[in-house]
Amino acid sequence: MKYPTEASSASALSGRVSHTASGRLWKRIVKGKYIYLLAMPGFLFLLLFKFVPMWGLLLAFQNYSPFKGILGSQWVGLKHFADLMGDANFYRMLRNTLLINLFGLVFYFPLPVFLALMVNEVRHELFKKINQSLVYMPHFLSWVIIASMTFFILSTDIGIVNKLLNTFGLTPIPFLTQSSYFWGLITAQTIWKEAGWGTIIFLAAIAGVDPQRYEAAVVDGASRFRQIWHITLPAIRPTIVVLLILRLGHMADVGFEQVLLMMNPLVREVGEVFDTYAYTQGILRGQFSIGVTVGLFKGVVGLVFVVTANYIVKKLGYEGIY
């Protein structure tokens, strides 16, 4: 008579556990099939446009030739990264990219939170809906339109602001051609275009706050400001932290179209960023490997910021993104 060995018993037990786990997983999938179907377009978008193109990252380690293809092009290792960091404009681009994002982090990021709190305090429903529609609207305008509007408002010759200054006998201000205004102008455009749209997530987080907490605060005599400070803000703090970490992941990423449209030779010193450099080298000059190298470098910088910010946030006692 043969008795089962310890190894065979463990293998059988492992098989049963695996079969049970897969069965439970399948049951959950069947039970939530409509949710998975709803998520399918987003999953396919990520698969086709985010994961499949990662094959192209190999170009950063090659002297890529469209005629030879990825498999036939010469491998050069980290040469393009050394050339990028050795470029005379590298530290200028790094400074411009980080400072433009820092301006956005300091002046733009808190505004959607503040605006969401203000919109939430509006009690007249019709006015609230009209207000929300108005602040969402700029998001749907292209950067081409916004750059054109900026030109017609701030240009030296036909700008409305400078025409008013001329009317009062004041000297026109070269907003679009003076480098000291460029970073502030980019930040102001971003605020006007995206601040309203950024309130959507925070308004959704505020809607999840238990109304009984506000009722208890009213009974205790708390003012509206105290309710915001002690109830609303702590309730949406996890959302703020997560979005802040995700925002830091884009510290090396500046809106390419916005900067390209607003930049001119007089402000290139403060306007040249990695995105415009990748466009110039990769598209206009046909150096595809350089363009991919810049993109990969930006991704690594963003990853470092996300990992560091997540570590600090968890050390402070908050939940991170992983």
C-alpha positions as CSV (number, residue, x, y, z in Angstrom):
1,M,0.0,0.0,0.0
2,K,1.4,3.4,-1.1
3,Y,1.0,6.4,1.3
4,P,1.1,9.9,-0.1
5,T,4.4,11.6,0.5
6,E,4.6,15.1,2.0
7,A,5.6,16.6,-1.3
8,S,2.6,15.1,-3.1
9,S,0.2,16.2,-0.4
10,A,1.5,19.8,-0.6
11,S,1.2,19.7,-4.4
12,A,-2.4,18.5,-4.2
13,L,-3.2,21.1,-1.5
14,S,-1.6,23.8,-3.6
15,G,-3.6,22.7,-6.7
16,R,-6.9,22.8,-4.7
17,V,-6.1,26.3,-3.3
18,S,-5.2,27.6,-6.7
19,H,-8.4,26.1,-8.2
20,T,-10.5,27.6,-5.4
21,A,-8.8,31.0,-5.8
22,S,-9.4,31.0,-9.6
23,G,-13.0,30.0,-9.0
24,R,-13.5,32.9,-6.6
25,L,-11.9,35.3,-9.0
26,W,-14.1,34.1,-11.9
27,K,-17.2,34.4,-9.7
28,R,-16.2,38.0,-8.9
29,I,-15.7,38.8,-12.5
30,V,-19.0,37.3,-13.5
31,K,-20.8,39.2,-10.7
32,G,-19.2,42.5,-11.7
33,K,-19.3,41.9,-15.4
34,Y,-21.0,45.2,-16.2
35,I,-18.4,47.2,-14.2
36,Y,-15.6,45.4,-16.1
37,L,-17.4,46.1,-19.4
38,L,-17.6,49.8,-18.4
39,A,-13.9,49.8,-17.6
40,M,-12.9,47.9,-20.9
41,P,-12.6,51.1,-23.1
42,G,-10.2,52.6,-20.6
43,F,-8.2,49.4,-20.3
44,L,-7.9,49.1,-24.1
45,F,-6.8,52.7,-24.3
46,L,-4.0,52.1,-21.7
47,L,-3.0,48.9,-23.5
48,L,-2.9,50.3,-27.0
49,F,-1.5,53.8,-26.3
50,K,0.5,53.4,-23.1
51,F,1.9,49.8,-22.9
52,V,2.3,48.8,-26.6
53,P,4.3,51.9,-27.5
54,M,6.8,51.1,-24.7
55,W,8.5,48.9,-27.3
56,G,9.6,52.2,-28.9
57,L,11.8,53.0,-25.8
58,L,14.5,50.9,-27.4
59,L,15.1,53.8,-29.8
60,A,16.8,55.6,-26.9
61,F,19.6,53.0,-27.0
62,Q,20.0,53.0,-30.7
63,N,21.1,55.2,-33.6
64,Y,17.6,54.6,-35.1
65,S,17.1,54.6,-38.8
66,P,13.6,54.4,-40.2
67,F,15.0,52.4,-43.2
68,K,16.7,49.8,-41.0
69,G,13.9,49.6,-38.3
70,I,14.3,48.9,-34.6
71,L,15.9,45.4,-35.1
72,G,18.4,46.6,-37.7
73,S,19.5,49.9,-36.2
74,Q,22.9,50.2,-34.4
75,W,22.9,49.9,-30.6
76,V,24.8,52.7,-28.9
77,G,23.9,52.0,-25.2
78,L,23.7,55.2,-23.1
79,K,25.4,57.4,-25.6
80,H,22.2,59.5,-26.2
81,F,21.7,60.1,-22.5
82,A,25.3,61.3,-22.2
83,D,24.9,63.6,-25.2
84,L,21.6,65.0,-23.7
85,M,23.2,65.7,-20.3
86,G,26.3,67.1,-22.0
87,D,24.3,69.5,-24.1
88,A,25.0,73.1,-23.4
89,N,21.3,73.8,-23.0
90,F,20.6,70.8,-20.7
91,Y,20.7,72.6,-17.3
92,R,18.8,75.6,-18.8
93,M,16.0,73.3,-19.9
94,L,16.0,71.5,-16.6
95,R,15.8,74.8,-14.7
96,N,13.0,76.1,-16.9
97,T,11.0,72.8,-16.8
98,L,11.2,72.5,-13.0
99,L,10.5,76.1,-12.3
100,I,7.5,76.3,-14.5
101,N,6.1,73.2,-12.8
102,L,7.0,74.7,-9.4
103,F,5.1,77.8,-10.2
104,G,2.1,75.6,-11.2
105,L,2.5,73.6,-8.0
106,V,2.5,76.7,-5.7
107,F,0.0,78.9,-7.5
108,Y,-2.3,76.5,-9.5
109,F,-2.6,73.4,-7.4
110,P,-4.3,74.9,-4.4
111,L,-6.9,76.8,-6.5
112,P,-9.1,73.9,-7.5
113,V,-9.4,73.0,-3.8
114,F,-10.3,76.5,-2.9
115,L,-12.7,76.8,-5.8
116,A,-14.4,73.5,-5.0
117,L,-14.9,74.6,-1.4
118,M,-16.5,77.9,-2.5
119,V,-18.7,76.1,-5.1
120,N,-19.8,73.6,-2.4
121,E,-20.9,76.5,-0.1
122,V,-23.3,77.9,-2.7
123,R,-26.8,77.0,-1.7
124,H,-28.7,78.3,-4.7
125,E,-28.8,75.3,-7.0
126,L,-29.4,77.2,-10.3
127,F,-26.6,79.7,-9.6
128,K,-24.3,76.8,-8.5
129,K,-24.9,74.9,-11.8
130,I,-24.3,78.0,-13.9
131,N,-21.2,78.8,-12.0
132,Q,-19.8,75.3,-12.5
133,S,-20.5,75.4,-16.2
134,L,-18.7,78.7,-16.5
135,V,-15.6,77.6,-14.7
136,Y,-15.5,74.3,-16.7
137,M,-15.8,76.0,-20.0
138,P,-12.2,77.2,-20.5
139,H,-10.9,73.6,-20.3
140,F,-12.5,72.8,-23.6
141,L,-10.7,75.6,-25.4
142,S,-7.5,74.6,-27.3
143,W,-4.2,76.2,-26.5
144,V,-4.2,77.8,-29.9
145,I,-7.3,79.8,-29.0
146,I,-5.9,80.7,-25.6
147,A,-2.6,81.8,-27.0
148,S,-4.5,83.9,-29.6
149,M,-6.5,85.5,-26.8
150,T,-3.4,86.2,-24.8
151,F,-1.8,87.9,-27.9
152,F,-4.9,90.1,-28.4
153,I,-5.0,91.1,-24.8
154,L,-1.3,91.6,-24.0
155,S,0.6,92.3,-27.2
156,T,2.5,95.6,-27.4
157,D,0.9,96.9,-30.6
158,I,-2.8,95.7,-30.6
159,G,-3.2,94.4,-27.0
160,I,-6.1,95.8,-25.1
161,V,-4.1,96.2,-21.9
162,N,-1.4,98.2,-23.6
163,K,-3.9,100.3,-25.5
164,L,-5.4,101.3,-22.1
165,L,-2.0,102.1,-20.9
166,N,-1.4,104.3,-24.0
167,T,-4.8,106.0,-23.3
168,F,-3.6,107.1,-19.8
169,G,-0.2,108.1,-21.1
170,L,1.7,105.2,-19.7
171,T,4.5,103.2,-21.3
172,P,3.4,99.9,-22.9
173,I,4.6,96.8,-21.2
174,P,6.2,94.0,-23.4
175,F,4.4,91.1,-21.7
176,L,5.1,88.7,-24.5
177,T,8.7,89.5,-25.3
178,Q,10.2,90.1,-21.9
179,S,11.6,87.0,-20.2
180,S,10.7,88.1,-16.7
181,Y,7.0,87.7,-17.5
182,F,7.1,84.3,-19.2
183,W,6.8,81.9,-16.3
184,G,4.0,83.9,-14.7
185,L,2.2,84.2,-18.0
186,I,2.3,80.4,-18.5
187,T,1.0,79.8,-14.9
188,A,-1.8,82.4,-15.4
189,Q,-2.9,80.6,-18.6
190,T,-2.9,77.2,-16.8
191,I,-4.9,78.6,-13.9
192,W,-7.6,80.2,-16.2
193,K,-7.9,77.1,-18.3
194,E,-7.7,74.2,-15.9
195,A,-8.6,75.5,-12.4
196,G,-12.4,75.0,-12.9
197,W,-12.0,71.6,-14.4
198,G,-9.8,70.5,-11.5
199,T,-12.6,71.1,-9.1
200,I,-14.5,68.0,-10.3
201,I,-12.5,65.5,-8.3
202,F,-12.6,67.6,-5.2
203,L,-16.4,68.2,-5.5
204,A,-16.9,64.5,-5.8
205,A,-14.8,63.9,-2.6
206,I,-16.7,66.6,-0.8
207,A,-20.0,65.0,-1.8
208,G,-18.9,61.8,0.0
209,V,-18.7,63.6,3.4
210,D,-21.3,62.4,5.9
211,P,-24.0,65.2,6.2
212,Q,-24.5,64.2,9.9
213,R,-21.1,65.6,10.7
214,Y,-22.2,69.1,9.5
215,E,-25.4,68.8,11.4
216,A,-23.5,67.9,14.6
217,A,-21.2,70.9,14.0
218,V,-24.2,73.2,13.6
219,V,-25.6,72.0,16.9
220,D,-22.3,72.7,18.5
221,G,-22.4,76.2,17.1
222,A,-19.6,75.9,14.5
223,S,-19.5,78.6,11.8
224,R,-19.4,77.8,8.1
225,F,-15.6,78.5,8.1
226,R,-15.1,76.1,11.1
227,Q,-17.1,73.4,9.3
228,I,-14.9,73.8,6.3
229,W,-11.7,73.8,8.3
230,H,-12.5,70.9,10.7
231,I,-14.8,68.7,8.6
232,T,-14.5,69.3,4.8
233,L,-10.7,69.8,4.5
234,P,-9.8,66.7,6.7
235,A,-12.3,64.6,4.7
236,I,-10.8,65.5,1.3
237,R,-7.2,65.5,2.6
238,P,-6.5,61.9,1.2
239,T,-7.7,63.1,-2.2
240,I,-5.5,66.2,-2.1
241,V,-2.4,64.1,-1.1
242,V,-2.9,61.5,-3.9
243,L,-3.4,64.2,-6.5
244,L,-0.3,66.1,-5.2
245,I,1.8,62.9,-5.6
246,L,0.5,62.4,-9.1
247,R,1.2,66.0,-9.9
248,L,4.8,65.6,-8.8
249,G,5.1,62.8,-11.3
250,H,4.8,65.4,-14.0
251,M,7.5,67.7,-12.7
252,A,9.6,67.1,-15.9
253,D,6.6,67.4,-18.1
254,V,5.4,70.8,-19.4
255,G,2.5,71.4,-21.7
256,F,4.3,71.2,-25.0
257,E,1.7,73.0,-27.1
258,Q,1.2,75.8,-24.7
259,V,5.0,76.6,-24.4
260,L,5.5,76.2,-28.1
261,L,2.8,78.7,-29.0
262,M,3.9,81.3,-26.4
263,M,7.6,81.0,-27.0
264,N,9.5,83.4,-29.3
265,P,13.3,84.1,-29.8
266,L,13.2,86.9,-27.1
267,V,12.0,84.5,-24.3
268,R,13.7,81.3,-25.5
269,E,16.2,81.6,-22.6
270,V,13.4,81.0,-20.1
271,G,11.0,79.1,-22.4
272,E,13.1,76.2,-23.8
273,V,12.0,73.0,-22.0
274,F,12.5,69.3,-22.6
275,D,9.2,69.0,-24.6
276,T,10.2,71.7,-27.1
277,Y,13.7,70.3,-27.4
278,A,12.3,66.8,-28.1
279,Y,10.1,68.3,-30.8
280,T,13.0,70.2,-32.4
281,Q,15.4,67.3,-32.3
282,G,13.1,64.4,-32.9
283,I,10.6,65.8,-35.4
284,L,12.1,68.8,-37.1
285,R,15.6,67.3,-37.4
286,G,14.6,63.7,-37.7
287,Q,16.7,62.5,-34.7
288,F,14.1,60.1,-33.4
289,S,16.5,58.5,-30.8
290,I,17.1,61.9,-29.2
291,G,13.4,62.6,-28.9
292,V,12.8,59.2,-27.3
293,T,15.8,59.7,-25.0
294,V,14.3,63.0,-23.7
295,G,10.9,61.3,-23.1
296,L,12.5,58.4,-21.2
297,F,14.6,60.9,-19.1
298,K,11.4,62.8,-18.2
299,G,9.7,59.5,-17.2
300,V,12.6,58.6,-14.9
301,V,12.6,62.0,-13.3
302,G,8.8,61.8,-12.7
303,L,9.2,58.3,-11.2
304,V,11.9,59.6,-8.8
305,F,9.5,62.4,-7.7
306,V,6.6,60.1,-7.2
307,V,8.5,57.5,-5.2
308,T,10.1,60.2,-3.0
309,A,6.9,62.0,-2.4
310,N,5.0,58.8,-1.7
311,Y,7.7,57.8,0.8
312,I,7.6,61.1,2.6
313,V,3.8,61.1,2.7
314,K,3.7,57.7,4.2
315,K,6.3,58.7,6.8
316,L,4.0,61.6,7.7
317,G,1.2,59.2,8.4
318,Y,-0.9,59.6,5.3
319,E,-1.8,57.0,2.7
320,G,0.2,57.2,-0.5
321,I,-0.7,55.8,-3.9
322,Y,0.8,52.4,-3.2
